[in-house]
Amino acid sequence: LSLPTSGDIVGRFGRHKHPEFNSYTVSNGISIAAPAGSDIRSVYEGKVLFADYFKGYGNMIIIDHGGGFFSLYAHASRISKRVGAQVNRNEVVASVGDVDSPRGPMLYFEIRYQGRPVDPSPWFR
């Protein structure tokens, strides 16, 4: 798959130790820093299940790709698709923003399989 936006991966999937506070956090996806307004593209064809504001994730879109696979795109400045819309692979679904983002303009992205988070890194070329 292609990354859903162009930018730098600034947060990785999995459990991470905070260097200063000696505590752990878990990320169910990856964070990609990108210029505000950049296109966010669907990683695969599917149907939009959710397209609205979600506390902590900002403007978020979830796409059902079938076979138990879903992708989630969060912190968007603008959502381009409505619930029920069919989308193609690499079709623009939203724009990068910083709504509820802890680090400025970025895309938070997850892949889920049967409701469980999956590390998206191996899926990208």
All heavy atoms as an XYZ file, in Angstrom:
975
protein
N       0.835     -1.194      0.000
C       0.000      0.000      0.000
C       0.870      1.244      0.000
O       2.023      1.211      0.424
C      -0.887      0.023      1.251
C      -1.827     -1.153      1.491
C      -2.540     -0.991      2.822
C      -2.830     -1.267      0.375
N       0.294      2.346     -0.406
C       0.961      3.648     -0.313
C       0.547      4.312      0.993
O      -0.569      4.114      1.463
C       0.529      4.551     -1.471
O       0.908      3.982     -2.702
N       1.448      5.121      1.575
C       1.084      5.879      2.767
C      -0.114      6.764      2.436
O      -0.228      7.261      1.317
C       2.246      6.753      3.232
C       3.347      6.069      4.026
C       4.518      7.027      4.254
C       2.831      5.557      5.358
N      -1.001      7.005      3.404
C      -2.195      7.802      3.128
C      -1.928      9.298      2.944
O      -2.786     10.019      2.455
C      -3.086      7.555      4.343
C      -2.173      7.048      5.401
C      -1.038      6.388      4.718
N      -0.747      9.776      3.326
C      -0.355     11.163      3.072
C       1.161     11.227      2.993
O       1.859     10.338      3.485
C      -0.897     12.123      4.154
O      -0.799     13.468      3.683
C      -0.175     11.968      5.473
N       1.665     12.272      2.372
C       3.119     12.461      2.307
C       3.574     13.199      3.551
O       2.989     14.208      3.921
C       3.492     13.293      1.074
O       3.150     12.598     -0.092
N       4.615     12.678      4.183
C       5.138     13.306      5.386
C       6.107     12.388      6.096
O       6.503     11.352      5.561
N       6.451     12.766      7.316
C       7.395     11.998      8.118
C       6.658     11.240      9.213
O       5.840     11.824      9.936
C       8.423     12.932      8.774
C       9.266     13.671      7.742
O       9.656     13.047      6.742
O       9.521     14.874      7.955
N       6.969      9.958      9.355
C       6.375      9.176     10.436
C       7.033      9.613     11.743
O       8.235      9.483     11.913
C       6.539      7.663     10.186
C       5.766      7.271      8.923
C       6.050      6.869     11.401
C       5.922      5.831      8.504
N       6.212     10.170     12.639
C       6.716     10.705     13.907
C       6.239      9.888     15.111
O       6.649     10.144     16.235
C       6.336     12.193     14.090
C       7.027     13.049     13.030
C       4.832     12.393     14.052
N       5.384      8.922     14.872
C       4.905      8.042     15.936
C       4.655      6.675     15.370
O       4.037      6.534     14.316
N       5.166      5.668     16.036
C       5.056      4.294     15.546
C       4.072      3.475     16.369
O       3.763      3.805     17.496
C       6.426      3.634     15.558
C       7.417      4.380     14.674
C       8.242      3.419     13.851
N       9.111      4.137     12.954
C       8.954      4.142     11.640
N       7.986      3.475     11.089
N       9.785      4.808     10.872
N       3.640      2.379     15.791
C       2.721      1.430     16.420
C       3.399      0.738     17.599
O       4.591      0.459     17.570
C       2.327      0.382     15.364
C       1.391     -0.680     15.856
C       0.018     -0.492     15.784
C       1.875     -1.865     16.384
C      -0.845     -1.471     16.220
C       1.011     -2.856     16.818
C      -0.357     -2.656     16.741
N       2.622      0.460     18.623
C       3.115     -0.380     19.718
C       3.311      0.336     21.033
O       2.899      1.473     21.232
N       3.987     -0.342     21.939
C       4.243      0.141     23.298
C       5.539      0.937     23.301
O       6.546      0.497     22.751
C       4.353     -1.065     24.232
C       4.434     -0.730     25.684
C       4.313     -2.025     26.500
N       4.294     -1.712     27.906
C       5.181     -2.163     28.783
N       6.147     -2.989     28.381
N       5.100     -1.836     30.045
N       5.488      2.115     23.942
C       6.644      3.004     23.966
C       6.905      3.494     25.378
O       5.976      3.843     26.100
C       6.407      4.227     23.060
C       5.991      3.859     21.673
N       6.887      3.425     20.730
C       4.777      3.827     21.078
C       6.237      3.155     19.614
N       4.949      3.390     19.796
N       8.172      3.557     25.752
C       8.556      4.066     27.069
C       8.882      5.553     26.943
O       9.657      5.957     26.074
C       9.773      3.315     27.590
C      10.177      3.724     28.995
C      11.325      2.883     29.508
C      11.684      3.299     30.912
N      12.774      2.491     31.447
N       8.279      6.358     27.826
C       8.565      7.791     27.848
C       9.926      7.981     28.501
O      10.161      7.510     29.612
C       7.484      8.540     28.628
C       7.574     10.023     28.473
N       8.525     10.774     29.117
C       6.844     10.879     27.725
C       8.363     12.041     28.788
N       7.353     12.132     27.936
N      10.872      8.658     27.825
C      12.249      8.754     28.327
C      12.380      9.544     29.636
O      13.259      9.251     30.440
C      12.996      9.465     27.195
C      11.941     10.156     26.396
C      10.689      9.351     26.568
N      11.505     10.484     29.852
C      11.618     11.330     31.034
C      10.801     10.817     32.221
O      11.253     10.870     33.370
C      11.167     12.749     30.678
C      11.386     13.762     31.778
C      10.947     15.154     31.352
O      10.812     15.404     30.131
O      10.726     15.977     32.240
N       9.601     10.305     31.957
C       8.689      9.954     33.043
C       8.695      8.475     33.415
O       7.988      8.058     34.325
C       7.267     10.394     32.689
C       7.157     11.869     32.475
C       6.778     12.367     31.238
C       7.455     12.764     33.489
C       6.683     13.729     31.026
C       7.356     14.132     33.286
C       6.975     14.619     32.049
N       9.479      7.659     32.713
C       9.578      6.233     33.005
C       8.202      5.555     33.020
O       7.924      4.707     33.854
C      10.321      5.996     34.324
C      10.853      4.579     34.411
O      11.153      3.955     33.396
N      10.959      4.051     35.617
N       7.340      5.984     32.098
C       6.018      5.390     31.966
C       5.862      4.879     30.539
O       6.675      5.180     29.674
C       4.938      6.419     32.298
O       5.001      7.495     31.388
N       4.811      4.110     30.322
C       4.588      3.522     29.001
C       3.272      4.003     28.404
O       2.305      4.239     29.126
C       4.567      1.990     29.094
C       5.914      1.410     29.403
C       6.320      1.217     30.715
C       6.792      1.062     28.385
C       7.570      0.689     31.008
C       8.043      0.535     28.662
C       8.424      0.348     29.976
O       9.655     -0.169     30.253
N       3.265      4.137     27.088
C       2.043      4.412     26.348
C       1.946      3.387     25.222
O       2.947      2.763     24.848
C       2.041      5.835     25.741
O       3.156      5.964     24.867
C       2.098      6.896     26.828
N       0.751      3.222     24.703
C       0.534      2.299     23.598
C      -0.126      3.073     22.457
O      -1.080      3.814     22.673
C      -0.363      1.119     24.015
C      -0.700      0.238     22.816
C       0.300      0.298     25.098
N       0.404      2.905     21.255
C      -0.196      3.505     20.073
C      -0.734      2.385     19.189
O      -0.007      1.453     18.848
C       0.836      4.325     19.287
O       0.246      4.809     18.101
N      -2.002      2.506     18.813
C      -2.636      1.511     17.944
C      -2.434      1.816     16.472
O      -2.988      1.133     15.616
C      -4.137      1.433     18.238
C      -4.413      0.810     19.579
O      -3.662     -0.031     20.057
N      -5.496      1.224     20.212
N      -1.656      2.863     16.176
C      -1.428      3.227     14.785
C      -0.134      3.989     14.633
O       0.751      3.906     15.482
N      -0.032      4.735     13.547
C       1.147      5.566     13.294
C       0.710      7.016     13.141
O      -0.435      7.297     12.784
C       1.933      5.107     12.040
C       1.072      5.198     10.772
C       2.494      3.703     12.235
C       1.839      4.943      9.478
N       1.623      7.925     13.414
C       1.382      9.350     13.234
C       2.319      9.859     12.154
O       3.520      9.582     12.194
C       1.633     10.102     14.544
O       0.741      9.658     15.541
N       1.758     10.601     11.206
C       2.525     11.137     10.087
C       2.408     12.662     10.113
O       1.316     13.201      9.915
C       2.005     10.592      8.741
C       2.005      9.063      8.733
C       2.828     11.152      7.583
C       1.249      8.445      7.567
N       3.523     13.343     10.386
C       3.540     14.811     10.346
C       3.510     15.244      8.889
O       4.276     14.744      8.070
C       4.781     15.352     11.039
N       2.599     16.164      8.569
C       2.447     16.628      7.187
C       1.902     18.050      7.214
O       1.272     18.460      8.192
C       1.492     15.709      6.428
N       2.144     18.813      6.149
C       1.623     20.181      6.102
C       0.098     20.209      6.179
O      -0.578     19.371      5.565
C       2.101     20.704      4.743
C       3.263     19.829      4.373
C       2.954     18.479      4.964
N      -0.444     21.156      6.930
C      -1.891     21.326      7.022
C      -2.475     21.491      5.625
O      -1.912     22.180      4.779
C      -2.220     22.533      7.889
N      -3.579     20.823      5.385
C      -4.248     20.905      4.085
C      -3.816     19.849      3.089
O      -4.435     19.714      2.031
N      -2.751     19.091      3.406
C      -2.307     18.021      2.499
C      -3.405     16.974      2.344
O      -4.185     16.738      3.259
C      -1.061     17.330      3.058
O       0.006     18.216      3.204
N      -3.433     16.347      1.174
C      -4.429     15.305      0.923
C      -4.195     14.082      1.790
O      -3.058     13.654      1.997
C      -4.375     14.855     -0.542
C      -4.901     15.893     -1.506
O      -5.610     16.817     -1.065
O      -4.607     15.769     -2.708
N      -5.303     13.524      2.286
C      -5.303     12.210      2.931
C      -6.047     11.299      1.969
O      -7.175     11.591      1.569
C      -6.027     12.249      4.291
C      -5.296     13.177      5.263
C      -6.149     10.834      4.863
C      -6.047     13.424      6.566
N      -5.403     10.199      1.582
C      -5.980      9.287      0.589
C      -6.274      7.926      1.205
O      -5.524      7.446      2.053
C      -5.006      9.114     -0.578
C      -4.748     10.423     -1.311
C      -3.707     10.259     -2.419
N      -3.465     11.522     -3.093
C      -4.216     11.997     -4.079
N      -5.241     11.304     -4.516
N      -3.930     13.152     -4.631
N      -7.349      7.317      0.772
C      -7.701      5.976      1.221
C      -6.607      4.999      0.775
O      -6.159      5.058     -0.368
C      -9.039      5.550      0.618
O      -9.331      4.214      0.967
N      -6.197      4.120      1.662
C      -5.140      3.164      1.315
C      -5.664      2.021      0.448
O      -4.879      1.319     -0.178
C      -4.439      2.598      2.567
C      -3.681      3.690      3.297
C      -5.403      1.875      3.483
N      -7.005      1.858      0.425
C      -7.587      0.779     -0.363
C      -9.058      1.122     -0.605
O      -9.632      1.950      0.087
C      -7.451     -0.555      0.390
C      -7.581     -1.770     -0.485
C      -6.555     -2.133     -1.355
C      -8.721     -2.563     -0.446
C      -6.675     -3.251     -2.163
C      -8.851     -3.679     -1.252
C      -7.824     -4.017     -2.112
O      -7.939     -5.121     -2.914
N      -9.674      0.462     -1.574
C     -11.081      0.719     -1.855
C     -11.952      0.264     -0.686
O     -11.578     -0.635      0.071
C     -11.504      0.002     -3.138
C     -11.371     -1.490     -3.038
C     -11.307     -2.168     -4.399
O     -10.750     -1.603     -5.337
O     -11.814     -3.301     -4.481
N     -13.100      0.905     -0.541
C     -14.007      0.516      0.530
C     -15.182      1.462      0.658
O     -15.446      2.282     -0.222
N     -15.876      1.342      1.790
C     -17.075      2.124      2.062
C     -16.879      2.891      3.369
O     -16.448      2.319      4.375
C     -18.282      1.193      2.185
C     -19.596      1.899      2.393
C     -20.727      0.881      2.423
C     -22.064      1.570      2.601
N     -23.156      0.577      2.625
N     -17.217      4.182      3.356
C     -17.067      5.023      4.545
C     -18.114      4.632      5.585
O     -19.315      4.646      5.321
C     -17.211      6.521      4.181
C     -17.140      7.384      5.432
C     -16.137      6.928      3.174
N     -17.622      4.246      6.774
C     -18.500      3.860      7.887
C     -18.735      5.010      8.857
O     -19.780      5.087      9.485
C     -17.875      2.719      8.697
C     -17.937      1.333      8.158
C     -17.393      0.356      9.181
C     -19.349      0.952      7.797
N     -17.717      5.860      9.036
C     -17.787      6.970      9.984
C     -17.070      8.155      9.369
O     -15.995      7.993      8.798
C     -17.113      6.563     11.306
C     -17.192      7.619     12.378
C     -18.263      7.665     13.257
C     -16.194      8.572     12.504
C     -18.340      8.643     14.238
C     -16.261      9.556     13.479
C     -17.337      9.589     14.354
N     -17.664      9.351      9.513
C     -17.040     10.568      9.003
C     -17.578     11.736      9.826
O     -18.587     12.336      9.475
C     -17.351     10.755      7.520
N     -16.897     12.035     10.925
C     -17.383     13.065     11.836
C     -16.308     13.367     12.874
O     -15.245     12.747     12.872
C     -18.656     12.576     12.536
C     -19.568     13.709     13.000
O     -19.130     14.875     13.054
O     -20.740     13.410     13.297
N     -16.629     14.278     13.780
C     -15.739     14.593     14.897
C     -15.830     13.470     15.926
O     -16.914     12.961     16.211
C     -16.148     15.927     15.536
C     -15.316     16.268     16.743
C     -14.079     16.879     16.608
C     -15.758     15.936     18.019
C     -13.298     17.166     17.710
C     -14.985     16.219     19.128
C     -13.761     16.834     18.970
O     -12.984     17.096     20.062
N     -14.678     13.084     16.501
C     -14.620     12.074     17.560
C     -13.628     12.573     18.597
O     -12.448     12.791     18.264
C     -14.184     10.725     16.981
C     -14.371      9.573     17.925
C     -15.589      8.910     17.979
C     -13.339      9.148     18.741
C     -15.772      7.838     18.839
C     -13.514      8.084     19.601
C     -14.731      7.423     19.650
N     -14.094     12.793     19.815
C     -13.270     13.399     20.859
C     -11.916     12.693     21.005
O     -11.848     11.481     21.100
C     -14.011     13.377     22.198
C     -13.281     14.130     23.265
C     -14.081     14.268     24.527
C     -13.194     14.984     25.514
N     -13.829     15.856     26.389
N     -10.863     13.495     21.006
C      -9.508     12.981     21.133
C      -8.849     12.667     19.793
O      -7.637     12.626     19.692
N      -9.681     12.447     18.770
C      -9.176     12.127     17.437
C      -9.489     13.234     16.434
O      -9.065     13.179     15.291
C      -9.773     10.807     16.926
C      -9.270      9.600     17.661
C      -9.843      9.200     18.866
C      -8.204      8.852     17.161
C      -9.375      8.083     19.543
C      -7.733      7.738     17.826
C      -8.326      7.363     19.022
O      -7.858      6.266     19.690
N     -10.281     14.213     16.857
C     -10.664     15.289     15.955
C     -11.586     14.779     14.866
O     -12.373     13.856     15.068
N     -11.486     15.390     13.696
C     -12.277     14.944     12.549
C     -11.690     13.628     12.059
O     -10.503     13.549     11.760
C     -12.258     15.992     11.442
C     -12.943     17.265     11.867
O     -13.974     17.218     12.530
N     -12.374     18.397     11.513
N     -12.539     12.612     12.010
C     -12.047     11.258     11.741
C     -12.925     10.579     10.700
O     -14.127     10.811     10.634
C     -12.079     10.457     13.054
C     -11.564      9.051     12.939
S     -11.434      8.244     14.559
C     -13.137      7.875     14.893
N     -12.280      9.743      9.904
C     -13.000      8.942      8.916
C     -12.553      7.493      9.060
O     -11.372      7.219      9.269
C     -12.781      9.504      7.477
C     -13.658      8.799      6.456
C     -11.344      9.481      7.081
C     -13.757      9.546      5.133
N     -13.516      6.577      9.007
C     -13.227      5.142      9.076
C     -13.783      4.503      7.811
O     -14.940      4.744      7.444
C     -13.852      4.481     10.321
C     -13.283      5.110     11.595
C     -13.607      2.969     10.307
C     -13.962      4.640     12.870
N     -12.961      3.691      7.164
C     -13.351      3.026      5.920
C     -13.323      1.510      6.117
O     -12.348      0.958      6.634
C     -12.420      3.435      4.760
C     -12.494      4.954      4.546
C     -12.778      2.678      3.485
C     -11.487      5.497      3.567
N     -14.410      0.854      5.712
C     -14.525     -0.601      5.744
C     -14.050     -1.125      4.394
O     -14.620     -0.799      3.354
C     -15.987     -0.988      5.976
C     -16.228     -2.492      6.015
O     -15.293     -3.273      5.734
O     -17.372     -2.880      6.313
N     -12.989     -1.937      4.421
C     -12.413     -2.468      3.179
C     -12.880     -3.889      2.885
O     -12.452     -4.489      1.901
C     -10.880     -2.426      3.256
C     -10.345     -1.053      3.486
N     -10.375     -0.069      2.526
C      -9.794     -0.475      4.584
C      -9.849      1.052      3.007
N      -9.506      0.823      4.256
N     -13.743     -4.423      3.732
C     -14.225     -5.786      3.546
C     -13.271     -6.797      4.154
O     -12.128     -6.480      4.487
N     -13.747     -8.008      4.339
C     -12.918     -9.076      4.873
C     -12.439     -8.828      6.293
O     -11.451     -9.416      6.727
N     -13.115     -7.938      7.020
C     -12.723     -7.639      8.396
C     -11.693     -6.538      8.529
O     -11.258     -6.229      9.641
N     -11.272     -5.913      7.411
C     -10.261     -4.850      7.447
C     -10.891     -3.462      7.419
O     -11.804     -3.207      6.624
C      -9.297     -4.974      6.259
C      -8.313     -6.081      6.413
C      -8.547     -7.317      5.839
C      -7.145     -5.895      7.144
C      -7.645     -8.357      5.975
C      -6.231     -6.928      7.290
C      -6.481     -8.155      6.706
N     -10.362     -2.575      8.273
C     -10.801     -1.188      8.356
C      -9.572     -0.295      8.427
O      -8.530     -0.700      8.943
C     -11.632     -0.950      9.631
C     -12.854     -1.807      9.714
C     -12.786     -3.089     10.224
C     -14.077     -1.332      9.267
C     -13.912     -3.902     10.295
C     -15.210     -2.131      9.334
C     -15.138     -3.420      9.846
N      -9.713      0.947      7.936
C      -8.651      1.934      8.139
C      -9.276      3.170      8.777
O     -10.441      3.490      8.543
C      -7.941      2.279      6.827
O      -8.847      2.754      5.847
N      -8.484      3.834      9.611
C      -8.938      4.994     10.375
C      -7.971      6.138     10.132
O      -6.753      5.936     10.166
C      -8.965      4.601     11.858
C      -9.364      5.625     12.897
C      -9.963      4.901     14.095
C      -8.189      6.462     13.355
N      -8.519      7.329      9.893
C      -7.734      8.529      9.578
C      -8.215      9.639     10.512
O      -9.404      9.991     10.472
C      -7.966      8.951      8.127
C      -7.844      7.813      7.133
C      -8.879      6.888      6.975
C      -6.702      7.661      6.359
C      -8.776      5.833      6.073
C      -6.596      6.613      5.450
C      -7.635      5.706      5.318
O      -7.526      4.662      4.414
N      -7.334     10.209     11.342
C      -7.774     11.168     12.356
C      -6.979     12.475     12.334
O      -5.900     12.545     11.756
C      -7.681     10.536     13.736
N      -7.522     13.482     13.008
C      -6.987     14.844     13.162
C      -7.146     15.676     11.890
O      -6.466     16.676     11.705
C      -5.516     14.861     13.617
C      -5.269     14.122     14.882
N      -5.962     14.373     16.034
C      -4.399     13.126     15.180
C      -5.530     13.561     16.990
N      -4.593     12.793     16.498
N      -8.045     15.272     10.997
C      -8.235     15.973      9.724
C      -8.790     17.379      9.925
O      -9.560     17.631     10.850
C      -9.175     15.171      8.825
N      -8.392     18.287      9.044
C      -8.955     19.636      9.061
C     -10.315     19.635      8.357
O     -11.192     20.412      8.690
C      -8.022     20.635      8.376
O      -7.823     20.285      7.021
N     -10.452     18.728      7.381
C     -11.672     18.661      6.580
C     -11.884     17.228      6.134
O     -10.940     16.537      5.762
C     -11.510     19.571      5.362
C     -12.688     19.632      4.422
C     -12.425     20.587      3.246
N     -11.249     20.221      2.467
C     -11.247     19.300      1.500
N     -12.336     18.638      1.205
N     -10.144     19.047      0.826
N     -13.132     16.767      6.179
C     -13.504     15.436      5.695
C     -14.211     15.626      4.356
O     -15.111     16.452      4.233
C     -14.419     14.713      6.699
C     -13.666     14.449      8.005
C     -14.953     13.421      6.107
C     -14.547     13.920      9.124
N     -13.789     14.865      3.341
C     -14.320     15.026      1.982
C     -15.411     14.034      1.622
O     -16.035     14.168      0.579
C     -13.190     14.861      0.965
O     -12.112     15.681      1.269
N     -15.625     13.020      2.441
C     -16.592     11.968      2.107
C     -17.630     11.830      3.214
O     -17.362     12.108      4.369
C     -15.883     10.620      1.915
C     -14.857     10.609      0.805
C     -15.503     10.839     -0.536
C     -14.471     10.892     -1.650
N     -15.055     11.206     -2.925
N     -18.808     11.372      2.827
C     -19.896     11.146      3.780
C     -20.047      9.659      4.058
O     -19.625      8.823      3.255
C     -21.214     11.669      3.211
C     -21.246     13.166      3.038
C     -22.566     13.577      2.406
N     -22.558     14.978      2.071
C     -23.164     15.913      2.784
N     -23.826     15.587      3.866
N     -23.115     17.173      2.413
N     -20.689      9.350      5.176
C     -20.982      7.960      5.522
C     -21.758      7.317      4.374
O     -22.677      7.924      3.817
C     -21.788      7.881      6.844
C     -22.280      6.470      7.100
C     -20.938      8.371      8.004
N     -21.344      6.110      4.002
C     -21.994      5.376      2.917
C     -21.305      5.525      1.570
O     -21.573      4.756      0.652
N     -20.407      6.510      1.446
C     -19.716      6.735      0.172
C     -18.757      5.588     -0.140
O     -18.069      5.089      0.744
C     -18.946      8.052      0.204
N     -18.725      5.196     -1.392
C     -17.740      4.222     -1.871
C     -16.492      5.009     -2.252
O     -16.601      6.057     -2.895
C     -18.266      3.458     -3.079
C     -19.372      2.478     -2.772
C     -18.900      1.300     -1.938
O     -19.581      0.892     -1.015
N     -17.740      0.752     -2.238
N     -15.324      4.523     -1.859
C     -14.080      5.195     -2.217
C     -13.145      4.207     -2.903
O     -13.186      3.010     -2.640
C     -13.375      5.834     -0.991
C     -14.237      6.937     -0.394
C     -13.021      4.803      0.058
N     -12.325      4.746     -3.780
C     -11.329      3.944     -4.481
C      -9.992      4.046     -3.774
O      -9.749      4.982     -3.003
C     -11.178      4.428     -5.925
C     -12.427      4.205     -6.724
O     -13.024      3.136     -6.678
N     -12.860      5.225     -7.444
N      -9.106      3.130     -4.084
C      -7.743      3.202     -3.577
C      -7.112      4.526     -4.029
O      -7.294      4.939     -5.187
C      -6.954      2.023     -4.135
C      -5.553      1.948     -3.654
C      -4.893      0.729     -4.258
N      -3.553      0.611     -3.732
C      -2.822     -0.473     -3.859
N      -3.298     -1.511     -4.498
N      -1.622     -0.515     -3.364
N      -6.417      5.189     -3.132
C      -5.733      6.469     -3.373
C      -6.673      7.650     -3.621
O      -6.219      8.714     -4.036
C      -4.710      6.360     -4.506
C      -3.585      5.416     -4.155
O      -3.124      5.387     -3.017
N      -3.146      4.636     -5.120
N      -7.964      7.503     -3.370
C      -8.903      8.618     -3.508
C      -8.812      9.526     -2.285
O      -8.708      9.059     -1.153
C     -10.331      8.086     -3.651
C     -11.347      9.159     -3.940
C     -12.734      8.606     -4.245
O     -12.854      7.388     -4.538
O     -13.689      9.387     -4.202
N      -8.868     10.841     -2.510
C      -8.814     11.808     -1.407
C     -10.084     11.682     -0.568
O     -11.192     11.741     -1.096
C      -8.651     13.250     -1.932
C      -8.729     14.256     -0.788
C      -7.335     13.401     -2.686
N      -9.889     11.494      0.749
C     -11.016     11.356      1.668
C     -11.057     12.472      2.713
O     -12.073     12.678      3.368
C     -11.025      9.977      2.358
C     -11.235      8.866      1.332
C      -9.759      9.743      3.174
N      -9.924     13.176      2.887
C      -9.845     14.225      3.911
C      -8.588     15.046      3.677
O      -7.818     14.777      2.745
C      -9.832     13.602      5.299
N      -8.388     16.053      4.556
C      -7.195     16.906      4.513
C      -6.510     16.892      5.871
O      -7.181     16.907      6.912
C      -7.572     18.349      4.173
O      -8.187     18.420      2.915
N      -5.193     16.903      5.859
C      -4.412     16.915      7.101
C      -4.745     18.176      7.894
O      -4.904     19.258      7.337
C      -2.896     16.870      6.799
C      -2.071     17.098      8.070
C      -2.519     15.542      6.147
N      -4.847     17.995      9.206
C      -5.114     19.119     10.089
C      -4.512     18.899     11.457
O      -3.663     18.021     11.649
N      -4.987     19.686     12.417
C      -4.486     19.541     13.785
C      -5.632     19.537     14.794
O      -5.445     19.862     15.964
C      -3.469     20.627     14.113
C      -4.041     22.032     14.050
O      -5.236     22.183     13.721
O      -3.293     22.973     14.341
N      -6.831     19.121     14.366
C      -7.985     19.070     15.259
C      -7.760     17.978     16.307
O      -7.634     16.804     15.978
C      -9.290     18.818     14.466
C     -10.486     18.767     15.409
C      -9.486     19.894     13.405
N      -7.647     18.385     17.566
C      -7.366     17.503     18.712
C      -6.000     16.816     18.615
O      -5.761     15.802     19.264
C      -8.455     16.448     18.901
C      -9.730     17.019     19.500
O      -9.808     18.247     19.681
O     -10.650     16.236     19.792
N      -5.107     17.338     17.804
C      -3.774     16.746     17.652
C      -2.850     17.228     18.763
O      -2.802     18.419     19.057
C      -3.176     17.146     16.298
O      -1.799     16.820     16.261
N      -2.071     16.315     19.337
C      -1.124     16.725     20.381
C       0.147     17.367     19.830
O       0.918     17.956     20.565
C      -0.791     15.411     21.084
C      -0.971     14.364     20.033
C      -2.097     14.868     19.159
N       0.385     17.265     18.511
C       1.662     17.714     17.925
C       1.529     18.550     16.661
O       2.390     18.483     15.800
C       2.528     16.508     17.598
C       2.936     15.700     18.802
C       3.926     14.655     18.384
N       3.393     13.355     18.759
C       3.836     12.213     18.325
N       4.811     12.169     17.469
N       3.310     11.086     18.727
N       0.473     19.301     16.515
C       0.324     20.109     15.316
C      -0.223     19.299     14.158
O      -0.736     18.195     14.348
N      -0.118     19.829     12.922
C      -0.706     19.150     11.764
C      -0.104     17.757     11.563
O       1.109     17.595     11.478
C      -0.358     20.059     10.587
C      -0.047     21.377     11.183
C       0.505     21.098     12.549
N      -0.987     16.776     11.531
C      -0.543     15.393     11.350
C      -1.740     14.523     11.012
O      -2.879     14.921     11.180
C       0.130     14.872     12.617
C      -0.795     14.818     13.825
S      -0.005     14.177     15.300
C      -0.316     12.446     15.109
N      -1.435     13.335     10.552
C      -2.447     12.303     10.338
C      -2.147     11.169     11.308
O      -1.016     10.677     11.363
C      -2.390     11.768      8.907
C      -3.180     10.477      8.649
C      -4.672     10.696      8.844
C      -2.891      9.932      7.273
N      -3.155     10.784     12.077
C      -3.055      9.562     12.873
C      -3.784      8.499     12.070
O      -4.933      8.695     11.655
C      -3.688      9.733     14.257
C      -3.727      8.442     15.028
C      -2.555      7.919     15.563
C      -4.910      7.730     15.177
C      -2.583      6.704     16.246
C      -4.936      6.530     15.856
C      -3.773      6.021     16.386
O      -3.788      4.820     17.065
N      -3.122      7.363     11.828
C      -3.649      6.331     10.932
C      -3.581      4.959     11.591
O      -2.573      4.601     12.191
C      -2.824      6.312      9.638
C      -3.180      5.194      8.710
C      -4.322      5.268      7.931
C      -2.384      4.070      8.626
C      -4.660      4.223      7.077
C      -2.710      3.018      7.774
C      -3.853      3.102      6.996
N      -4.667      4.206     11.483
C      -4.713      2.830     11.995
C      -5.233      1.891     10.920
O      -6.052      2.283     10.087
C      -5.686      2.692     13.175
C      -5.268      3.330     14.447
C      -6.253      3.045     15.588
O      -7.165      2.195     15.437
O      -6.109      3.694     16.637
N      -4.791      0.642     10.993
C      -5.431     -0.465     10.286
C      -5.952     -1.389     11.370
O      -5.246     -1.683     12.344
C      -4.447     -1.225      9.367
C      -4.028     -0.356      8.188
C      -5.093     -2.530      8.863
C      -3.032     -1.022      7.245
N      -7.196     -1.820     11.216
C      -7.779     -2.781     12.152
C      -8.274     -3.991     11.370
O      -8.802     -3.854     10.273
C      -8.927     -2.147     12.937
C      -8.406     -1.123     13.936
C      -9.489     -0.592     14.833
N      -8.893      0.205     15.886
C      -8.855     -0.146     17.161
N      -9.396     -1.285     17.554
N      -8.285      0.625     18.064
N      -8.059     -5.158     11.984
C      -8.549     -6.403     11.405
C      -9.440     -7.067     12.446
O      -8.977     -7.340     13.562
C      -7.398     -7.326     11.008
C      -7.864     -8.657     10.481
C      -8.607     -8.742      9.308
C      -7.603     -9.830     11.165
C      -9.049     -9.949      8.821
C      -8.035    -11.052     10.691
C      -8.765    -11.110      9.518
O      -9.219    -12.315      9.038
N     -10.690     -7.273     12.105
C     -11.688     -7.832     13.021
C     -11.696     -7.082     14.357
O     -11.767     -7.689     15.419
C     -11.454     -9.329     13.212
C     -11.633    -10.091     11.926
C     -11.441    -11.585     12.065
O     -10.850    -12.071     13.030
N     -11.934    -12.324     11.093
N     -11.589     -5.754     14.272
C     -11.676     -4.904     15.449
C     -10.386     -4.710     16.217
O     -10.320     -3.889     17.124
N      -9.344     -5.439     15.874
C      -8.073     -5.329     16.592
C      -7.057     -4.533     15.786
O      -6.949     -4.724     14.579
C      -7.503     -6.714     16.876
C      -8.372     -7.548     17.780
C      -7.737     -8.921     17.989
N      -8.642     -9.785     18.715
C      -8.556     -9.996     20.021
N      -7.628     -9.414     20.719
N      -9.412    -10.805     20.613
N      -6.300     -3.667     16.485
C      -5.276     -2.887     15.768
C      -4.161     -3.774     15.235
O      -3.742     -4.736     15.889
C      -4.753     -1.908     16.819
C      -5.175     -2.457     18.128
C      -6.348     -3.356     17.900
N      -3.693     -3.450     14.040
C      -2.614     -4.170     13.366
C      -1.528     -3.149     13.024
O      -1.841     -2.041     12.594
C      -3.133     -4.815     12.055
C      -2.023     -5.472     11.276
C      -4.261     -5.796     12.339
N      -0.266     -3.510     13.216
C       0.833     -2.611     12.849
C       0.770     -2.353     11.340
O       0.931     -3.269     10.538
C       2.171     -3.233     13.223
C       3.368     -2.314     12.948
O       3.170     -1.209     12.423
O       4.487     -2.725     13.271
N       0.537     -1.095     10.927
C       0.432     -0.820      9.490
C       1.768     -0.780      8.764
O       1.798     -0.897      7.539
C      -0.248      0.550      9.439
C       0.036      1.178     10.746
C       0.225      0.073     11.744
N       2.868     -0.650      9.496
C       4.186     -0.469      8.857
C       4.511     -1.513      7.798
O       4.978     -1.151      6.713
C       5.280     -0.427      9.913
O       5.039      0.638     10.812
N       4.318     -2.810      8.049
C       4.662     -3.806      7.020
C       3.820     -3.715      5.743
O       4.188     -4.281      4.721
C       4.425     -5.150      7.705
C       4.394     -4.871      9.162
C       3.908     -3.459      9.301
N       2.702     -3.011      5.793
C       1.808     -2.914      4.640
C       2.296     -1.885      3.621
O       1.840     -1.893      2.478
C       0.402     -2.517      5.087
C      -0.286     -3.577      5.868
C      -0.040     -3.928      7.167
C      -1.314     -4.444      5.419
N      -0.871     -4.933      7.551
C      -1.673     -5.282      6.504
C      -1.988     -4.573      4.214
C      -2.656     -6.253      6.393
C      -2.983     -5.537      4.124
C      -3.304     -6.366      5.209
N       3.174     -0.968      4.040
C       3.580      0.122      3.159
C       4.863     -0.189      2.420
O       5.764     -0.796      2.958
C       3.747      1.425      3.955
C       2.467      1.866      4.597
C       2.368      2.022      5.961
C       1.346      2.111      3.817
C       1.187      2.415      6.559
C       0.138      2.505      4.405
C       0.077      2.653      5.771
N       4.907      0.306      1.158
C       6.111      0.122      0.374
C       6.970      1.357      0.452
O       6.577      2.424      0.791
C       5.782     -0.217     -1.065
C       4.783      0.689     -1.732
C       4.511      0.201     -3.136
N       3.203      0.613     -3.566
C       2.993      1.682     -4.326
N       3.980      2.405     -4.756
N       1.770      1.996     -4.684
